Amino acid sequence: MLTFQELYETYAEDVYRFAYWLTGERYEAEDITSETFVRAWVHHSPIRTETLKAYLFTIARNVYLGQQRKSKRQVELDDVYPSPEPEPDRVMEMQHDLVNIRSVLGTLPEIDRAAFVLRIQHELPYAEIARVLDLSLPATKVKVHRVRRKLFQACAEKEAY
């Protein structure tokens, strides 16, 4: 009966060369070689080849094929991380849009602006807005809807130019 050290010393170079020819990469071949011997030593399944060397090559090939299947599901990531900050031209565009929105809101009655700001900026439910502004629930919904419609129209007109 061979010890693990005897098994490794006898066949490691051959298994490494075989793995290197499969992968073309030194470190992958080393990984495959070590995994091959671990699997051969831990799994005491019957050997289905003529020689122990062929058995180790079979394991090495199966390890390589398993790595190939896993690597097909992986994608390479870019080394460049996109900035979470918007691009300068986008910042200018957003500022311009904000100025347009403020100008449209400035033309509306205060109660309409308040209903809209409470809904959009502060995310209050319509029932709460109705209590704050002392309006009915349907009137509150209508006010917010009308402001949204006016803003949509203003944006559509801006894009038409």
N, C-alpha and C positions, 0 to 999 in steps of 0.2 A: 504494500500500500504506500502510495506517494504522500509525502507531506505537502502542505501548501507551498512551502518555500521551494521544495524540489520541483513541483509542478511549474511554478512561476519561473524559476531559473532555467528550466529545460525549454519552455515554449514561449517565453515572453517576447524574445526578439522576433520570432517568426510571426506571432500574432500582431505585434506592433507594425512590422513591415506590411502585412496584409491590410491592416487598418489604415496605414498611411496611404497605400495605393487606392483604397476606397475613397478616402476623404481628401487627400492632398494637403491636409493641414496637420501640423505636428501636434498641436494641443488636442485636437479632436481625436487623433490616433491614440494619444496617451490615455485619454478618457475612455475610449472604446476598449483599449487593452486592459485597463484596470477593471472596468465593468465586466469584461469577459471572464476574468479570473474570479471575481467575486461571485458571479452567477454560477460558474462551473463548480465552485467550492460549496456554495450554499444549497443549490438545487441538486438533489441527489436523484435526478431522473435517469432512466436507463439511456445509455449511449447508443444512438442509432447509426453510427458511422463505423467504418472499419478501424480507424485509429483515434487515439485521444487528440492528436493534432487536428484532425479533420473535425472532430467534435468542437474544439476550441474555435476553429475558423467559422463553423456554423453559428456559434454563439456570437462571435464578433460581427459577423454579417447581419444577424438579427438585431443586434444593438445598433448598428449603423442604420439599418432600414427603419428602426423605431425612431431614431433621431431625425431621419429625413421626413418621416410622416409628421412629427411634431414641428419641424421647421417650416413646413408648408403652411401651417396655420399661423405662423408668426410673420409679422411685417416689421420692416426696419423703421425706426423712428428718426425723424429729422434731428440733427444736432442743434438746430436753431429753434428756440422757444419763442413763439409769438408774444409780443408785448400785450398785456391785458389792457393797456391804454389804447384808446382809439387813435387812429392816424390824425395828424394835424388838420388835414383837409376835412375829415369827418367832424372834428371838433368845431371847426369854423361853420360847417353846414348845420350842426346841431344848435350852435349859438344863434345863427341866423333864423332857424326855425323857431327857437324859443322867443326871439324878439317878435316874430310874426304872430305867434300864439298870444303873447302878452298884449300886442296891439289889438288883436281881435277881441280878447277878453276885456280889454279896457273900454270897448264900445258897448258892452253888455250891461244890463242893470246889475246892481250889487248882489241881489238875491240869487240871480242866475249864476254869477261868478262863484258865489259862496257855495252853492249846491254842487257845482262842478268840481271845485277845488276839494271840498270835503269828500267827494266820491273818488276822484282820481288820485289826488295827492295823499290823502289820509286814509283812503280805502274804507271809509265808514259804510255800513249797510244803509240802504235807502230809508229804512224805518228810523234809524238813528238821525240821519240828516233831516228827515221830516220833523222830528222832535226838536232838534237844534234850531231849525229855521221857522218853526211853528207853522208848518204846511201840512197838507194831507199827503199821504203816500203817493197817490197817482200824480199830484201836482209836482212833487219832488222828482219823480221819474221823468216827467215831461220836461222839466227844466234842464235836467242833465242831458237828456236826449237832444234837445234843441241846441244846447251849447256844442255838443259833439258834432251835430249836423253843420253848424256854422263854421266850426273849425275845419271840418272836412271840405266844405265848399271853398274856404279860404285857401286851403292847401291845393285843391284842384285848380283854382284860378291861378295860383302861383306857378304851378307846373305847366299850365297852358301857355304861359309867356315864354 
